[in-house]
Amino acid sequence: MFTLYQYLHCPYCVRTDMVANYSGLPHKKVLLLNDDEKTCVDLVGVKMVPILQTEDGHAMGESLDIVAKILSMAPPEKQLLPKTTADQITGFISQFSSAINHLLFPRNVMITQPEFETEGARAYFQKKKEKMLGVSFDDAFTSSDTYLKDVNTMLADMPQLPLPSARNNQLGWDDIYIFPTLRNLTMVKGLVWPAPVKLYVSEVAALCNIHLYDEQAV
């Protein structure tokens, strides 16, 4: 059994969580507070998530390295399909990264998530992300309509996504790169999800047992 230290909202943690769940390997998850630097530093020498710790106590960071480690333990039928369209699609999504961040960062602390259970954890996150955005969370949230317009354009123009149902419900490397951002956008009320994009998100979430934020959306 291995242990994953993670947050629910972190796209890199979503990536490793997807593979851990899909693999069927026994593991446990430890959800850290966002301002818990000590646990991370004790495990890998720096504040970062996700972190995988093996039964013998060895710990490692970096999401793609963790994915590779999990796959090395997973059975043949749970290996990932080769990457095909991920670079094209993530490149397209990256054009809208500023609008996405302005929508997601404030909402991360507005909804209920275990990594933000304390005021200190929320303040820690907010201070760092406001510096990154260059505006306050209040200002970013107040300007949501502007960012919604941009991200709705992204969703409407999204390149064709690789549905699991079209490939024997197998998880692929494409999903590891594409799904986390789209999944996190389910916490944003007011987005217009084209049916193919919504179907992709729903199918991958079900395949990997990853919860969506639709009922918490703000």
Phi, psi and omega in degrees: 000141175240165181240136174250124173262127190200176166245161177284324189274341188292121181302325179290326176289322176302318181303310182287327177297320178304310185288321178299315180292316182296325184295332185078004180287142177294132179199166174231158182242138175242116180267114185272152167291147186296334180262012179278088178280327188299313182301316180295314181296320178298326184276314187229005174087359181205154177283113178198154170219154000283164174229134174252132176238126179277171182299331180277004176095353179291134181237147180216149176248195181071113190300318182291327175293322178293318176303314180298321179295316179297317180296330179293339179260348186277153178292162183304322183287353180249017173283159184273143174294151183299153177288135179232296187254005186302317183296318179297314186286317179292328175296321177295313181298324184297338178295341183248017188297324180296312179297320179299313181296320179295331176279317189280317188303311179296323184290335179302326181262357179271333179262167182279117175218140186298331181287350180239032183290335183250156177298323179297319180294320179293317181295321179300311180295314185297317180300316182291317186283328175296323176298320179293318181286326185085007177217163178286159175300321179299315180293320179297316181293320179298330181267019185306322184302322179297314182286327176300319180300315181295315183287328174296324174298317178301311182296320181294328184258011185302132174301161181302132182261146184279099183291132174304324182295342179269358181222047175058033179052044175255144177277143179235165176300328176305315182296324181299326180271326189272316192296317190305316181293316179296320178299315181295331178293347177291352177275359185257115177283140177104354175282146178253110185266112172301145185307316181295324180289316179297321179295318178301310181300316181295317182293316180293319179300316180293320182296326185253003182055050177252127182284146175260168186256010187311317185285346179256000190303138178227000000 
